[in-house]
Amino acid sequence: MKKILILLFMLGLAEANAQYYYIMYVSVEAEHAQEFERKEMDYWSKVAKSNIDKGKQNLWGLFRKVGTAGNNEVNYAFVNGFPSLADMTNQEWDPSALGGIDPADASSPYTVYEVHNYKILQSIPGEASKYSVWNYGRPKNLNGFISENRDLWMPQHKANIENGSTGMTNWGMGYKLYPAGQDESTVMTWDGYDKLEDAFKAFDGSDWTPPENSKMSEYDPDGFRLRVIWERLMSVQ
């Protein structure tokens, strides 16, 4: 399968040949947060890097949620990117990549809340971002939403990234493969920013004007179901 050179979405990592990704949402108790971050960044990022070096995946990232959005216990998220669906559904973690560390000692204190699987539809390469806004949607007209984002919003975002008018550094859109259902979002977009202030500006609407001929109020009359800001703690590719 031909690999497509794109920037893996909202994470604001660096350019990678990822076409699929999953987000694992986890909850970590406050007293274990420091230990969790240390073990993931010092130990398990090396296991992910081993998979990347072997061509089995091409991206790993650890993110911390800003605030308490989402009405759940989730406060961290892992993002793993893959060049194919086969790679995403057959991911393996090799403990030997820990470099002599006993897997039991490297055990990280977290509880998995949900895992969402996506296919990347569009993205705009740009600089790596410290913060990103993940926008979850279930538009009334999914095809219209995707088409308008590709044909109208993406060019506008690209122009904003190039002229620096909004502080955005990258953008993308993914289609949710699984889980699926009446209560689930079907698509997500992401906006990358260097500064938390710029990420918050995306919520007050002061820097946003709909593209000419936009029909988004028809395609997605209720707007995004949820919008959350995430801070990138570490990424490996």
C-alpha positions in Angstrom: 0.0 0.0 0.0 1.4 3.4 -1.0 2.3 5.4 2.1 1.0 9.0 2.2 3.3 11.6 3.6 1.2 13.5 6.2 1.4 15.0 9.6 -0.4 12.9 12.1 -3.3 15.0 13.2 -4.0 17.0 16.3 -0.9 15.8 18.0 1.4 18.2 16.4 4.1 15.6 16.3 6.3 15.6 13.2 5.8 14.3 9.7 5.1 10.6 9.6 3.7 8.1 7.1 0.8 7.3 9.4 -2.6 6.4 7.9 -4.3 5.0 11.0 -4.1 5.7 14.7 -5.7 4.9 17.9 -6.2 6.9 21.0 -6.1 5.1 24.4 -7.8 7.2 27.1 -6.6 6.4 30.6 -7.2 7.6 34.1 -4.4 8.1 36.6 -4.9 8.9 40.3 -3.3 12.2 41.4 -0.8 10.5 43.8 0.5 8.3 41.0 0.7 11.0 38.2 4.4 11.6 38.6 5.3 7.9 38.6 3.0 7.3 35.6 4.6 10.1 33.5 8.2 9.0 34.5 7.6 5.3 33.6 5.9 6.0 30.3 8.5 8.5 29.2 11.6 6.7 30.5 10.6 3.1 29.8 7.6 2.5 27.6 8.5 5.1 25.0 11.6 2.9 24.3 9.3 0.0 23.6 7.3 2.1 21.2 10.6 3.4 19.6 11.6 -0.3 19.0 8.3 -0.9 17.2 8.9 2.2 15.1 12.5 1.2 14.2 11.1 -2.2 13.1 8.5 -0.5 10.9 5.6 -1.8 12.8 4.3 1.6 13.8 5.5 5.1 13.2 4.3 7.3 16.1 3.8 7.2 19.8 2.7 10.1 22.0 1.7 10.8 25.6 -0.8 13.6 26.3 -2.2 15.2 29.4 -5.7 16.7 29.4 -6.0 20.3 30.3 -8.7 20.8 32.9 -11.6 18.4 33.6 -13.4 18.4 30.2 -15.3 15.3 29.2 -17.2 14.5 32.5 -15.1 11.4 33.2 -12.0 10.2 35.0 -9.8 10.5 31.9 -6.7 12.7 32.4 -4.1 11.2 30.0 -4.1 9.7 26.5 -1.8 7.7 24.4 -1.7 8.1 20.6 -0.2 5.4 18.4 0.1 5.8 14.7 0.5 3.1 12.0 1.1 2.9 8.3 -1.6 0.3 7.8 -4.7 -1.2 9.3 -2.9 -4.5 9.7 -0.2 -2.9 11.8 -2.7 -1.2 14.0 -4.7 -4.3 14.7 -1.6 -6.5 15.3 0.4 -4.2 17.6 2.9 -6.0 19.9 5.0 -4.7 22.8 8.4 -6.3 23.2 9.5 -6.1 26.9 13.1 -6.7 25.8 13.2 -3.2 24.5 13.1 -1.9 28.1 16.8 -2.5 28.1 17.1 -4.9 31.1 14.4 -3.3 33.2 12.0 -5.9 34.7 8.6 -5.3 33.1 7.1 -5.6 36.6 9.3 -2.7 37.8 8.2 -0.7 34.8 4.5 -1.3 35.3 2.7 1.9 34.9 -0.2 2.8 37.3 -3.2 3.6 35.0 -6.7 2.4 34.2 -7.9 2.2 30.6 -11.1 4.0 30.0 -11.6 3.7 26.2 -9.7 3.0 23.0 -10.8 4.8 19.8 -9.6 3.7 16.3 -9.3 6.2 13.4 -8.4 6.5 9.8 -6.7 9.8 8.8 -8.6 11.6 6.0 -6.8 14.9 5.7 -4.0 16.8 7.4 -1.9 19.9 7.1 1.8 19.5 7.9 3.3 22.1 10.2 5.4 22.6 13.2 5.2 20.4 16.2 2.7 21.8 18.8 2.7 21.8 22.6 -1.1 22.0 22.8 -3.9 20.7 20.6 -7.6 20.9 20.5 -9.4 17.6 19.7 -12.8 18.2 18.3 -15.3 15.3 18.4 -18.3 15.4 16.0 -21.3 13.4 14.9 -22.5 15.6 12.0 -26.0 15.1 10.6 -24.4 14.9 7.1 -21.1 13.1 7.5 -20.2 13.2 3.8 -21.0 16.9 3.6 -18.9 17.6 6.8 -15.9 15.7 5.4 -16.2 17.3 2.0 -16.5 20.9 3.3 -13.6 20.4 5.7 -11.4 19.2 2.8 -12.5 21.8 0.2 -13.2 24.9 2.3 -11.9 24.7 5.9 -8.5 23.0 5.1 -7.4 25.8 2.7 -8.5 28.4 5.2 -6.5 26.6 8.0 -3.5 26.3 5.7 -3.6 30.0 5.0 -3.9 30.8 8.7 -1.0 28.5 9.5 1.2 30.1 6.9 0.4 33.7 8.0 0.4 33.0 11.7 -2.9 34.8 12.2 -4.4 32.3 14.7 -1.4 30.7 16.2 -2.4 27.3 14.7 0.6 25.2 13.7 -1.2 22.1 12.2 -4.6 20.6 11.5 -6.2 17.3 10.5 -9.3 15.2 10.3 -9.9 11.5 11.1 -12.8 9.2 10.5 -13.7 7.0 13.5 -13.6 3.3 12.7 -14.4 1.8 16.1 -16.3 1.9 18.4 -19.4 2.9 16.4 -23.0 3.5 17.4 -25.8 6.0 17.9 -24.1 7.5 20.9 -20.6 7.7 19.4 -18.8 10.4 17.5 -18.1 9.6 13.9 -15.3 12.1 13.1 -12.7 14.2 14.8 -10.6 17.2 13.8 -7.5 18.5 15.6 -5.9 21.9 15.8 -2.3 22.3 17.0 -1.0 25.3 18.8 2.3 26.3 20.5 0.6 28.4 23.2 -2.3 27.5 25.5 -3.6 31.0 25.0 -4.0 30.4 21.3 -5.7 27.0 21.9 -8.3 28.8 24.1 -8.8 31.5 21.5 -10.2 28.7 19.2 -13.1 28.5 21.7 -14.1 32.1 21.9 -14.5 32.4 18.1 -12.7 35.8 17.8 -10.3 34.5 15.2 -12.7 32.3 13.2 -14.8 33.2 10.3 -16.6 30.5 8.3 -15.4 30.1 4.7 -17.5 31.6 2.0 -20.2 29.2 0.8 -20.0 27.2 4.0 -23.0 24.9 4.7 -21.6 23.6 8.0 -24.7 24.9 9.9 -26.7 22.4 7.7 -24.2 19.5 7.8 -23.5 19.8 11.6 -26.3 22.0 13.1 -25.5 21.1 16.7 -21.7 21.6 16.4 -19.0 19.5 17.9 -20.2 17.1 20.6 -17.0 17.7 22.7 -13.8 19.8 22.4 -10.9 19.2 24.6 -7.4 20.7 24.9 -4.5 18.3 25.4 -0.8 19.0 26.3 1.8 16.9 24.5 4.2 15.6 27.1 6.4 13.4 24.8 6.3 12.0 21.4 8.4 9.4 19.6 8.7 8.6 15.9 
